[in-house]
Amino acid sequence: MLALNTFAEKFNRDNANPIESGEKQAKPYSSAEFIEKASGIKNRYVISKVR
């Protein structure tokens, strides 16, 4: 999520004027809700082999 948020922050900062005027749309930041909406994945599980 960090890389996406860093990209969104830079894009939004570099395009502040066009975003404010409505020429461009701001990039959303990643969050659990963002990932769920984009992917449809609500839960993830990790299974590890116990030795």
Stockholm file with secondary structure:
# STOCKHOLM 1.0

chainA/1-51         MLALNTFAEKFNRDNANPIESGEKQAKPYSSAEFIEKASGIKNRYVISKVR
#=GR chainA/1-51 SS CHHHHHHHHHHHHHTHHHHHHTSSCCCCCCCHHHHHHHHCCCCCCCCCCCC
#=GC SS_cons        CHHHHHHHHHHHHHTHHHHHHTSSCCCCCCCHHHHHHHHCCCCCCCCCCCC
//
